[in-house]
Amino acid sequence: MPKNKPHKGLLKRVRITKSGKIKMHRAFGRHLRSHKSGQLMRSYRKATFAHPSDVGRLSALLGLKTRLIKKAKPAAEAAEASEDKPAKK
């Protein structure tokens, strides 16, 4: 039975954090930069994490188990949710 092998091209482009998230760089920041604003170019420099909809596909290519990133609720929604639940005594 053959072994599963990771996608070598993807391994060179991403890093897996200790907590299991997939860290990568944004696209469009390497060339054709003259018409792009400085603010946009600075945002391209920052590393980002893989979107939750892509994590399953990327982890299958890598042959690893990774963790989904759950987005935090806005403060207003979190406050409303805590008001709805009765306090435990």
C-alpha distances in whole Angstrom, upper triangle without the diagonal:
4,7,10,12,16,19,21,24,24,24,27,29,28,29,27,30,30,31,28,30,29,32,32,35,37,37,41,42,41,44,47,48,52,52,50,52,52,51,48,47,47,45,43,43,41,38,37,34,31,33,32,31,28,27,24,23,23,21,18,19,19,16,19,21,25,28,30,34,36,40,43,46,49,52,54,51,50,54,54,51,53,56,55,53,56,56,55,58
4,7,9,13,15,17,20,21,20,23,25,25,25,25,28,28,29,26,27,26,29,29,32,34,34,37,39,38,40,43,45,48,49,47,49,49,48,45,44,44,42,39,39,38,35,34,31,29,31,30,29,26,25,22,21,21,19,16,16,16,14,17,20,23,26,29,32,35,38,41,44,47,50,52,50,49,52,53,50,52,55,54,53,56,56,55,58
4,6,10,13,15,18,18,17,20,22,22,22,21,24,24,25,22,24,23,25,26,29,31,32,35,36,36,38,41,42,46,47,45,47,46,45,42,41,41,39,36,36,35,31,31,28,26,28,27,26,24,22,20,19,18,16,14,13,13,10,13,16,19,23,26,29,32,35,38,41,44,47,49,47,46,49,50,47,49,52,51,50,53,53,52,55
4,7,10,12,15,15,14,18,19,19,19,18,21,22,23,19,21,19,22,23,26,28,28,32,33,32,35,38,39,43,43,41,43,43,42,39,38,38,36,33,33,32,28,27,25,22,24,23,23,20,18,16,15,14,12,10,10,9,7,10,13,16,20,22,25,28,31,35,38,41,43,46,43,43,46,47,44,46,49,48,47,50,50,50,53
4,7,8,12,12,11,14,16,16,17,16,20,21,22,19,20,18,20,20,23,25,26,29,30,29,32,35,36,40,41,39,40,40,39,36,35,35,33,30,30,29,26,25,23,21,23,23,22,19,18,16,15,13,12,10,8,8,7,10,14,16,20,22,25,28,31,34,37,40,43,45,43,43,46,47,45,46,50,49,48,51,51,51,54
4,6,9,8,7,11,13,12,13,13,17,18,19,16,16,14,16,17,20,22,22,25,26,26,29,32,33,37,37,35,37,36,35,33,31,31,29,27,26,26,22,21,19,17,20,20,20,16,15,14,12,10,9,8,6,5,5,8,12,14,17,19,22,25,28,31,34,37,40,42,40,40,43,44,42,44,47,47,46,49,49,49,52
4,6,6,6,9,10,11,13,14,18,20,21,17,17,14,16,15,17,19,19,22,23,23,25,28,30,33,34,32,34,34,33,30,29,29,27,24,24,24,21,20,18,16,19,19,19,15,14,14,12,9,10,9,6,6,8,11,14,15,18,20,22,25,28,31,34,37,40,42,40,40,44,45,42,44,48,47,47,50,50,50,53
4,5,5,6,9,10,12,14,18,20,21,18,18,15,16,15,17,19,19,22,22,21,24,27,28,32,33,31,33,33,32,30,28,28,27,24,23,23,20,20,19,18,20,22,21,18,17,17,15,12,13,13,9,8,11,13,16,17,20,22,24,27,29,33,36,38,41,44,42,42,45,46,45,46,50,49,49,52,52,52,55
4,5,5,7,9,12,14,18,21,22,19,18,14,15,13,14,16,15,18,19,18,20,24,25,29,30,28,30,30,29,26,25,25,24,21,21,21,18,18,18,16,19,21,20,16,16,17,14,12,13,14,10,10,13,15,18,18,21,22,23,27,28,32,35,37,40,42,41,41,44,45,44,46,49,49,48,52,52,52,55
4,5,5,6,9,11,15,18,19,16,14,11,11,10,12,14,14,17,18,18,21,24,25,28,29,27,29,28,28,25,23,24,22,19,19,19,15,15,14,12,15,17,17,13,13,14,11,8,10,11,8,7,11,12,15,14,17,18,19,23,25,28,31,33,36,39,37,37,41,42,40,42,45,45,45,48,48,49,52
4,6,6,7,9,13,15,17,14,14,10,11,10,13,16,16,20,20,19,23,26,26,30,31,29,30,29,29,26,25,25,23,20,19,19,15,16,15,14,17,18,19,15,14,15,14,10,11,12,9,7,10,11,14,14,17,18,20,23,25,28,32,34,37,39,38,37,41,42,41,42,45,45,45,48,48,48,51
4,6,8,11,14,17,19,17,16,12,12,10,12,14,15,18,17,16,20,23,24,27,29,27,28,27,27,24,22,22,21,18,17,17,14,16,15,15,18,20,21,17,17,18,16,13,14,16,12,11,14,15,18,17,19,21,22,25,27,30,33,35,38,40,39,39,42,44,42,44,47,47,47,50,50,50,53
4,7,10,13,17,18,16,14,10,9,7,8,11,11,14,14,14,17,21,21,25,26,23,25,24,24,21,19,19,18,15,14,14,11,12,12,12,15,18,18,15,14,17,15,11,13,15,12,11,15,15,17,16,18,19,19,23,24,27,30,32,34,37,36,36,39,41,40,41,44,45,45,48,48,48,51
4,7,10,13,14,12,10,7,6,5,8,11,12,16,16,16,20,23,23,27,27,25,26,25,24,21,20,19,18,15,14,13,10,10,9,9,13,15,16,13,12,14,13,10,11,14,12,10,13,13,14,12,14,15,16,19,21,24,27,29,32,34,33,33,36,38,36,38,41,42,41,44,44,45,48
4,6,10,11,9,8,6,5,7,10,13,16,19,18,19,23,26,25,29,30,27,28,26,25,23,22,20,19,17,15,14,10,11,10,10,14,16,18,15,13,15,15,11,12,15,13,11,13,12,13,11,13,15,15,19,20,23,27,28,31,34,33,32,35,37,35,36,40,41,40,43,42,43,45
4,7,8,6,6,5,6,9,13,16,18,22,22,22,26,29,29,32,33,30,30,29,27,25,24,23,21,19,18,16,12,12,10,10,14,14,17,14,11,14,14,11,10,13,13,10,12,9,10,8,10,12,13,17,19,21,25,27,29,33,31,30,33,35,33,34,38,38,37,40,40,40,42
4,5,5,5,6,7,10,14,17,20,23,23,24,28,31,30,33,34,30,30,29,27,25,24,23,21,20,18,15,12,12,10,11,15,15,18,16,13,16,17,14,13,16,16,13,15,12,12,9,10,12,12,16,17,19,23,25,27,30,29,28,31,33,31,32,36,36,35,38,37,37,40
4,5,8,10,11,14,17,21,24,27,26,28,31,34,33,37,37,34,34,32,30,29,28,26,24,23,21,19,16,15,13,15,17,17,20,19,15,18,19,16,15,18,18,15,16,13,12,10,10,13,13,17,19,20,24,26,28,31,30,28,31,33,31,31,35,36,35,37,36,36,38
4,6,9,11,15,18,21,24,27,27,29,32,35,34,37,37,34,34,32,30,28,28,26,24,23,22,19,16,15,12,13,15,15,18,17,14,16,18,16,14,17,18,16,16,12,11,8,7,10,10,13,16,17,21,23,25,28,27,25,28,30,28,28,32,32,31,33,33,32,35
4,7,9,13,16,19,22,25,25,27,31,33,32,36,36,33,33,32,30,28,27,26,23,22,22,19,15,14,11,11,13,12,15,14,10,12,14,12,10,13,15,12,13,9,7,5,5,8,10,13,16,18,21,24,26,29,28,26,29,31,29,30,33,33,32,35,35,34,37
4,6,10,13,15,18,22,22,24,27,30,29,33,33,29,29,28,26,24,24,23,20,19,19,16,12,10,7,8,10,10,13,11,9,11,13,11,10,14,14,12,14,11,9,6,5,7,7,11,13,16,19,22,24,27,26,24,28,30,28,29,32,33,32,35,35,35,38
4,7,10,13,15,19,19,21,24,27,26,30,30,27,27,26,24,22,22,21,18,17,16,14,10,8,6,6,9,10,12,10,8,11,11,8,9,12,12,10,13,10,10,7,8,9,9,13,15,18,21,24,26,29,28,27,30,32,30,32,35,35,35,38,38,38,41
4,7,10,13,17,16,18,21,24,23,27,27,24,24,23,21,19,18,17,15,13,13,10,7,6,4,6,10,12,14,12,11,14,14,11,12,15,15,13,16,14,14,11,11,12,11,15,16,18,22,24,26,29,28,27,31,33,31,32,36,36,36,39,39,40,43
4,7,9,13,13,14,18,20,20,23,24,21,22,21,19,17,16,15,13,11,11,9,6,5,6,7,10,13,15,12,12,15,15,11,13,16,15,14,17,16,17,14,15,15,14,17,18,21,24,25,28,31,30,30,33,35,34,35,38,39,39,42,42,43,46
4,7,10,9,11,14,17,16,20,20,17,18,17,16,14,12,12,10,7,7,7,5,6,8,9,12,16,17,14,15,18,17,14,17,19,18,17,20,19,20,18,18,18,16,19,19,22,25,26,28,31,31,31,34,36,35,36,39,40,40,44,44,45,48
4,7,7,10,13,15,14,17,17,14,15,15,14,11,10,11,8,6,7,8,7,7,9,10,12,15,16,14,15,19,18,15,18,21,19,19,22,22,22,19,20,18,17,20,19,22,24,25,28,30,30,30,33,35,34,36,39,40,40,44,44,45,48
4,6,8,10,12,12,16,16,13,15,15,15,12,11,12,11,7,10,11,10,10,13,12,14,17,17,15,17,20,18,16,19,21,19,20,23,23,24,22,22,21,20,22,22,25,27,28,31,33,32,33,36,37,37,39,42,42,43,47,47,48,52
4,6,7,8,8,12,12,10,12,13,14,10,9,12,11,8,10,13,13,14,16,16,17,21,20,19,21,24,22,20,23,25,23,23,27,27,28,26,26,25,23,26,25,27,29,29,33,34,34,35,38,39,39,41,44,45,46,49,50,51,54
4,6,8,7,11,12,9,11,11,12,9,6,9,9,6,8,10,12,13,16,17,19,22,23,21,22,25,24,21,25,27,24,24,28,28,29,26,27,26,24,26,25,28,30,30,33,35,35,36,39,40,40,42,44,45,46,50,50,52,55
4,7,7,11,13,11,14,13,15,12,9,12,12,9,10,13,14,16,19,19,21,25,25,22,24,27,25,22,26,27,25,25,28,29,30,28,28,28,27,29,28,31,34,34,36,39,39,39,42,44,44,45,48,49,50,53,53,55,58
4,5,8,10,10,13,14,16,13,11,14,15,12,13,16,17,19,22,22,24,27,27,25,27,30,27,25,29,30,27,28,31,32,33,31,32,31,30,32,31,34,36,36,39,41,41,42,45,46,46,48,50,51,52,56,56,58,61
4,6,7,8,11,13,15,13,11,15,16,13,15,18,20,21,24,24,25,29,29,27,29,31,29,28,31,32,30,30,34,35,36,33,34,33,31,33,32,35,37,36,39,41,41,42,45,46,46,48,51,52,53,56,57,59,62
4,6,5,8,9,12,10,8,11,13,11,13,16,18,20,23,24,25,29,29,27,29,32,30,28,31,33,31,31,35,35,36,33,33,32,30,32,31,33,35,34,37,39,39,40,43,44,45,47,49,50,51,55,55,57,60
4,6,8,9,13,11,10,13,15,14,16,19,21,23,26,27,28,32,32,30,32,35,34,32,35,37,35,35,39,39,40,37,37,36,34,35,34,36,37,36,39,40,41,42,45,46,47,49,51,52,53,57,57,59,62
4,7,9,12,10,10,14,15,14,17,19,22,23,26,27,27,31,31,29,32,35,33,32,35,37,35,35,39,39,40,37,37,35,33,34,32,34,35,34,37,38,39,41,43,44,45,47,49,50,51,55,56,58,61
4,7,8,6,7,10,11,11,13,16,18,19,23,23,24,28,28,27,29,32,31,29,32,34,32,33,36,36,37,34,33,31,29,31,29,30,32,31,33,35,36,37,39,41,41,43,45,46,48,51,52,54,57
4,5,5,6,9,10,11,13,15,18,19,23,24,24,28,29,28,30,33,32,30,33,36,34,34,38,37,37,34,33,32,29,30,28,29,31,29,31,33,34,35,37,39,40,42,44,45,47,50,50,52,55
4,5,5,6,9,10,11,13,17,18,22,24,25,28,29,28,30,33,32,30,33,36,34,34,37,36,37,33,33,31,28,30,28,29,30,29,31,33,34,35,37,39,40,41,43,45,46,49,50,52,54
4,6,5,6,9,10,12,15,16,20,22,22,26,27,26,28,31,31,29,31,34,33,33,36,35,35,31,30,28,26,27,24,25,27,25,27,29,30,31,33,35,36,37,39,41,43,46,46,48,51
4,5,5,6,9,11,13,14,18,19,20,23,24,23,25,28,28,26,29,31,30,30,33,32,32,29,28,26,24,25,23,24,26,25,27,29,30,31,33,35,36,37,40,41,42,46,46,48,51
4,5,5,7,9,12,14,18,19,20,24,25,24,25,29,28,26,28,31,29,29,32,32,32,29,28,27,25,27,25,26,28,28,30,32,33,34,36,38,38,40,42,43,45,48,48,50,53
4,5,5,7,11,13,16,19,20,24,25,24,25,29,28,26,28,31,29,29,32,31,31,28,27,26,23,25,23,24,27,26,28,30,31,32,34,36,36,38,40,42,43,46,46,47,50
4,5,6,9,10,13,16,17,20,22,21,22,25,25,23,25,28,27,26,30,28,28,25,24,23,20,22,20,21,23,23,25,27,28,28,31,33,33,35,37,38,39,43,43,45,47
4,6,8,9,13,14,16,20,21,19,20,24,23,21,23,26,24,24,27,27,27,24,23,22,20,22,21,23,25,25,28,30,30,31,34,35,35,37,40,41,42,45,45,47,50
4,6,9,13,15,17,21,23,21,21,25,24,22,24,27,25,24,27,26,27,24,24,23,21,23,22,24,26,26,28,31,32,32,34,37,36,38,40,42,42,46,45,47,50
4,6,10,13,15,18,20,19,19,23,23,20,22,25,24,23,26,24,24,21,20,20,17,20,19,20,23,23,25,28,29,28,31,33,33,34,37,38,39,42,42,43,46
4,7,10,13,16,18,16,16,19,19,16,18,21,20,19,22,20,21,17,17,17,15,18,17,19,22,23,25,28,28,28,31,33,32,33,37,38,38,41,41,42,45
4,7,9,12,14,13,13,17,17,14,16,19,19,18,21,19,19,15,15,13,11,14,14,16,19,20,23,26,25,25,28,30,29,31,34,35,35,38,38,39,42
4,6,9,11,10,9,13,14,12,13,16,16,15,18,16,15,12,11,10,8,11,12,15,18,20,22,25,24,24,27,29,28,29,32,33,33,36,36,37,40
4,6,8,6,6,10,10,9,10,13,13,13,16,14,14,10,10,9,8,11,12,16,19,21,24,26,25,25,28,29,28,30,33,33,33,37,37,38,41
4,5,5,6,10,11,10,12,15,15,16,18,16,15,12,11,8,8,10,10,14,16,18,22,24,22,22,26,27,26,28,31,31,31,34,35,36,40
4,5,5,8,10,10,11,14,15,16,17,15,13,10,9,6,6,8,9,13,15,18,21,23,21,21,25,25,24,26,29,28,29,32,33,34,37
4,6,7,8,10,11,13,14,16,17,16,15,12,12,9,10,11,12,16,18,20,24,25,23,24,27,27,26,28,31,30,31,34,35,36,40
4,6,5,6,9,10,11,12,14,14,13,11,11,9,11,13,15,18,21,23,26,28,26,26,30,31,29,31,34,34,34,37,38,39,42
4,6,5,6,8,10,10,12,11,10,7,8,7,9,12,14,18,20,23,26,28,26,26,30,30,28,30,34,33,33,36,37,37,40
4,6,5,6,9,10,10,10,9,8,9,9,12,14,17,20,23,26,29,31,28,28,32,32,30,32,35,34,34,37,38,38,41
4,6,5,6,9,10,11,11,11,12,12,14,17,19,23,25,28,31,33,31,31,35,35,33,35,38,37,37,40,41,42,45
4,5,5,6,8,9,10,9,11,11,14,17,19,22,25,28,31,33,31,31,35,35,33,35,39,38,38,41,42,42,45
4,5,5,6,5,6,6,9,10,13,16,19,23,25,28,31,34,31,31,35,35,33,35,38,38,37,40,40,40,43
4,5,5,7,8,9,12,13,17,19,22,26,28,31,34,36,34,34,37,38,35,37,41,40,39,42,43,43,46
4,6,8,11,11,15,16,18,21,24,27,30,33,36,38,36,36,39,40,38,40,43,42,42,45,46,46,49
4,5,9,9,13,15,17,21,23,27,30,33,35,38,36,35,39,40,38,39,43,42,41,45,45,45,48
4,7,9,13,15,18,22,25,28,31,34,36,39,37,36,40,40,38,39,43,42,41,44,44,44,47
4,6,10,13,16,19,22,25,28,31,34,36,34,33,37,38,35,36,40,39,38,41,41,41,43
4,7,10,13,16,19,22,25,28,31,33,31,30,33,34,32,33,36,36,35,37,37,37,40
4,7,10,13,16,19,22,25,27,30,28,27,30,32,29,30,34,34,32,35,35,35,38
4,7,9,13,15,18,22,24,27,24,23,27,28,25,27,30,30,29,32,32,32,35
4,6,10,13,15,19,21,24,21,20,24,25,23,24,28,27,27,30,30,31,34
4,6,9,13,15,18,21,19,18,22,23,21,22,26,26,25,29,29,30,33
4,6,9,12,15,17,15,14,18,19,17,19,22,22,22,25,26,27,30
4,7,9,12,14,13,12,16,17,16,18,21,21,21,25,25,27,30
4,6,9,11,10,9,13,14,13,15,18,18,19,22,22,24,27
4,6,8,6,6,10,11,10,12,15,15,16,20,21,23,26
4,6,6,6,9,10,11,13,15,16,17,21,21,24,27
4,6,5,6,9,10,11,12,15,16,19,19,22,25
4,5,5,6,9,10,11,13,15,18,19,22,25
4,5,5,6,9,10,11,13,16,18,20,24
4,5,5,6,9,10,11,14,15,18,21
4,5,5,6,9,11,13,14,17,20
4,5,5,6,9,12,14,17,20
4,5,5,7,10,12,15,18
4,6,6,8,9,12,15
4,6,7,9,12,15
4,6,9,12,16
4,6,9,12
4,6,9
4,7
4
